[in-house]
Amino acid sequence: MEEEREEGGSDGGLRGSGVALMCVYAFCLQFTPSEPYLVPFLTKVKGFSNNVVTTEIFPVSVYSTLVFTLLAAPACTYLKYRSVILIGTLGRLSTFFILLFGRSLLSMQLMQATYALGVASDLVFSSYLFVLVKENMYQSLTSFTQASSTFSFFIAAELSQLLVSEGVNLIVLLYISTCMVALALVACVFLPVEMRHWIDVSSLGDLELDWETPTSSCQNFVELVKATWSNRSLQLLSLWWAFQLGGTAMIENYGTNLFDAVDPTSIYNGHVIAATQGASCVAALIAVPASRYTSKAGGLLYAGGSGLTWLLCVVLSRSKALWIVHAAYILCVALNKFLLCILYVQCARFLSHGHFIFLFSLNAVAALLVQSSLQAFVEVLNANLSAQFYYVGNYFLLLTIVFAVLVKAYYQSSNATLLR
C-alpha cells in the first residue's frame, strides 16, 4: 500500500503538481472555440442543411453516448481508469480531425460517434478522481477540475466570438480546438496512475464486498444497488434526476441548431454560450447556500423547476425573436444547473454509504436512456426544430404533473419531512 500512496502522493492525496496536471488536462480538453459555431460550420463550410444536421448527424451522438457509457464501467474493470480516459481523449481528437477532413454524411456521423466516446470518458474521469484520493479530498479535487473546465469553455466561447466578429474563417476555430485537445492528450499520458479504492467498505455495515468470483461479484453488485436506493426520498430524487436531466440534454444539444434556424445570419453564438456558462457558474455557486432556504419547498421545488422548464421550452418553440430565444436558452440551462446542484447535495445527505459516484453513474445512464427515448420519439414524428422543442416542452409539463403527484403521495405516506 505504501507504493500506492507514493504514486498518488502522501496520505492518499496528490502532490500539487498532480492536481495542476489534472486541471491542465481539464482546461485543454474543454478549450474548444469551435463548439459554439459547430452548426454554422457544418451548414456553411461543409454544406449540410440544418435539417440534415438535426435529424441525421446529431442524433448519432445521443445513441452512441448511451452505448459507450454502458461500456465504460466494464472497460475500467479490465483496464486502468487512465487508459479508458486516454481512449476517450483520442476519441475527442479524432472528432476534430474528421471535422477538418471529412466531407460525406457518413464521416460526420462517425464524427458524432467518436465525440460520444469522449463524452463517455468524462464520467470515467469523475470516477478516476474518486479512486485517486481519499473521499474527504474528492470534493476539493472535483471543484478544482470543474472550475478549470468551466473557465476554459467560457474563455474559448468568448475567443470564438471575437474571431468570428473579426471575420476569421470558421475552420481556424477547428484548428485551435484540435491543438488544444492534442495538448490534453499529452497531459493525459502523464496523469497519475490510480490507486486502490480508498472507500471504507466497513461503512456498508453487513454488506461485505468480495470480488473473487463472477457469482459473488454479481451478488454484491445487486446488494450494492439495493443499499444505494433503499431510502424512499432518494428513490424519488433519482427519478427526477434521470427524467429531468434526459430532457435538459435535448435542449442543450439542439440549442445552437435552433439559433441557426431562427436567424442563419447571426454570429453571436460565442457570446450566448459564454453567457450560458457564466450563468451556470453563478447558479452552481449559489445553489448550496440557497439549499437551506429551498429545502422548505421539499420535492415541490423540483416539480416547480420542471414547470419553469416547460414554460421556457414553449418560448423556445414559439418565439421568432433571436434575443428572446437566447435569453430563454440561458435561463433554462442555468435553472437546471441550479436545481441539479441542490439535488446532488440532497442525494449525498440521503445516501447511507460512501458510494455517491456509483449513484451518479447509474443515474447518468438512466438519464441517457430517457434522452435516447426522446430522441427516437422526435425522429419518428419527423419533427422540425420548433416542433421538437414543443414536444420536449410537453414532456416537461407531463413530468411536472407526475412528479407533483408522486411527491404529494410520498408526503402523505411518510407524514412529514420527506425530501427536506
Residue pairs with C-beta under 8 A, 6 or more apart in sequence:
1 196
4 195
4 196
5 11
5 12
5 195
7 192
7 193
7 195
8 14
8 18
8 132
8 133
8 192
8 194
8 195
9 15
9 18
9 133
9 192
11 134
12 133
12 134
12 137
12 195
12 198
13 133
13 134
13 137
14 22
14 132
14 133
14 137
14 141
14 192
18 192
19 141
19 144
21 187
21 190
21 191
21 192
22 129
22 141
22 144
22 145
22 191
23 144
23 145
23 148
24 148
24 187
25 184
25 187
25 188
25 191
26 125
26 145
26 146
26 148
26 149
26 152
27 148
27 149
27 151
27 152
28 152
28 180
28 181
28 183
28 184
28 187
29 89
29 92
29 149
29 152
29 180
29 181
29 184
30 148
30 149
30 150
30 152
30 153
30 156
31 152
31 153
31 155
31 156
31 176
31 177
31 180
32 153
32 156
32 177
32 180
32 181
33 156
33 157
33 159
33 160
33 163
33 173
33 176
33 177
33 270
34 41
34 96
34 99
34 160
34 170
34 173
34 174
34 176
34 177
35 153
35 156
35 157
35 160
35 177
35 273
36 157
36 160
36 161
36 256
36 269
36 270
36 272
36 273
36 274
37 160
37 164
37 170
37 173
37 256
37 269
37 270
38 256
39 50
39 53
39 256
39 257
39 259
39 260
40 170
40 260
40 264
40 269
41 99
41 170
41 171
41 173
41 174
42 48
42 53
42 57
42 108
43 49
43 50
43 53
43 260
43 264
44 170
45 170
45 171
46 103
46 108
48 57
48 105
48 108
50 257
50 260
50 261
50 264
50 385
51 384
52 105
53 257
54 254
54 257
54 385
54 388
55 379
55 382
56 105
56 109
57 105
57 108
57 109
57 111
57 112
58 112
58 253
58 254
58 257
59 375
59 379
60 109
60 112
60 113
60 116
61 112
61 113
61 115
61 116
61 119
61 253
62 116
62 249
62 253
62 368
62 371
62 372
62 375
63 372
63 375
64 112
64 113
64 115
64 116
64 117
65 116
65 119
65 120
65 368
66 365
66 368
66 369
66 371
66 372
67 116
68 116
68 117
68 119
68 120
69 120
69 123
69 364
69 365
69 368
70 365
71 120
72 84
72 120
72 121
72 123
72 124
73 361
75 84
75 87
75 124
76 84
76 124
76 127
80 193
80 194
81 124
81 127
81 128
81 131
81 194
82 128
82 188
82 191
82 192
82 193
82 194
84 121
84 124
85 121
85 124
85 125
85 128
85 188
85 191
86 185
86 188
86 189
87 117
87 121
88 117
88 118
88 119
88 120
88 121
88 122
88 124
88 125
89 118
89 121
89 181
89 184
89 185
89 188
90 185
91 114
91 115
91 116
91 117
91 118
91 121
92 114
92 115
92 117
92 118
92 181
92 184
93 178
93 181
93 182
93 185
94 111
94 114
95 111
95 114
95 115
95 118
96 174
96 177
96 178
96 181
97 178
98 107
98 108
98 110
98 111
98 114
99 108
99 111
99 174
100 171
100 174
100 175
100 178
102 108
102 110
102 111
123 361
123 364
125 145
126 142
126 357
126 360
127 357
127 361
128 191
128 194
129 138
129 141
129 142
129 145
130 138
130 197
130 357
131 194
131 195
131 196
131 197
131 198
132 141
132 192
132 194
132 195
133 141
133 198
134 198
135 198
135 199
135 354
150 277
150 280
150 281
153 273
153 277
154 274
154 277
154 278
154 281
156 177
157 270
157 271
157 273
157 274
157 277
158 270
158 271
158 274
159 176
159 270
160 173
160 269
160 270
161 267
161 268
161 269
161 270
161 271
161 274
162 270
163 172
163 173
164 170
164 173
164 267
164 269
164 270
165 267
199 354
199 355
200 354
201 207
201 208
201 209
203 353
203 354
204 224
204 227
204 353
205 353
207 220
207 223
207 224
207 227
207 353
208 220
209 220
209 224
210 216
210 220
211 217
211 220
224 355
224 358
225 362
227 352
227 353
228 234
228 351
228 353
228 355
228 358
228 359
228 362
229 235
229 238
229 359
230 352
231 350
231 351
231 352
232 410
232 414
232 418
233 346
233 350
233 410
233 418
233 419
234 347
234 350
234 351
234 359
236 299
236 406
236 407
236 410
236 418
236 419
237 299
237 302
237 343
237 346
237 347
237 350
237 419
238 347
238 359
238 363
238 366
239 403
239 406
240 299
240 302
240 306
240 343
240 399
240 403
241 340
241 343
241 347
241 363
241 366
241 367
242 363
242 366
242 367
242 369
242 370
243 367
243 370
243 399
243 403
244 302
244 305
244 306
244 309
244 336
244 339
244 340
244 396
244 399
245 336
245 340
245 363
245 364
245 367
245 370
245 371
246 366
246 367
246 368
246 369
246 370
246 371
246 373
246 374
247 309
247 370
247 371
247 374
247 392
247 395
247 396
247 399
248 309
248 332
248 333
248 336
249 367
249 368
249 371
250 371
250 374
250 375
250 388
250 392
251 309
251 313
251 316
251 329
251 332
251 333
251 389
251 392
252 333
254 385
254 388
254 389
255 329
255 333
256 269
256 273
257 385
258 316
258 325
258 329
258 385
258 386
258 389
259 266
259 269
259 272
259 322
259 325
259 326
259 329
260 266
261 384
261 385
261 386
262 319
262 320
262 321
262 322
262 325
263 322
266 322
268 326
272 326
272 329
272 330
275 326
275 330
276 329
276 330
276 333
276 334
279 330
279 331
279 333
279 334
279 337
280 333
280 334
280 337
282 334
283 334
283 335
283 337
283 338
283 341
284 337
284 338
284 341
286 338
287 337
287 338
287 339
287 341
287 342
287 345
288 341
288 342
288 345
290 338
290 342
291 342
291 345
291 346
294 301
294 342
295 301
295 346
295 420
296 420
297 304
298 407
298 411
298 418
298 419
298 420
299 403
299 406
299 407
299 410
299 411
299 418
299 419
300 404
300 407
301 339
301 342
302 339
302 343
302 403
302 407
303 400
303 403
303 404
303 407
304 400
305 335
305 336
305 339
306 396
306 397
306 399
306 400
306 403
307 396
307 397
307 400
308 335
309 332
309 335
309 336
309 393
309 396
310 393
310 394
310 396
310 397
310 400
311 393
312 328
312 329
312 331
312 332
312 335
312 393
313 332
313 389
313 390
313 392
313 393
313 396
314 390
314 393
315 324
315 325
315 328
316 325
316 328
316 329
316 332
316 389
316 393
317 386
317 387
317 388
317 389
317 390
317 393
318 386
318 390
319 325
319 328
344 360
346 419
347 356
347 359
348 356
351 359
374 392
374 395
377 391
378 387
378 388
378 391
378 392
381 387
381 391
383 390
383 391
407 418
407 419
410 418
410 419
411 418
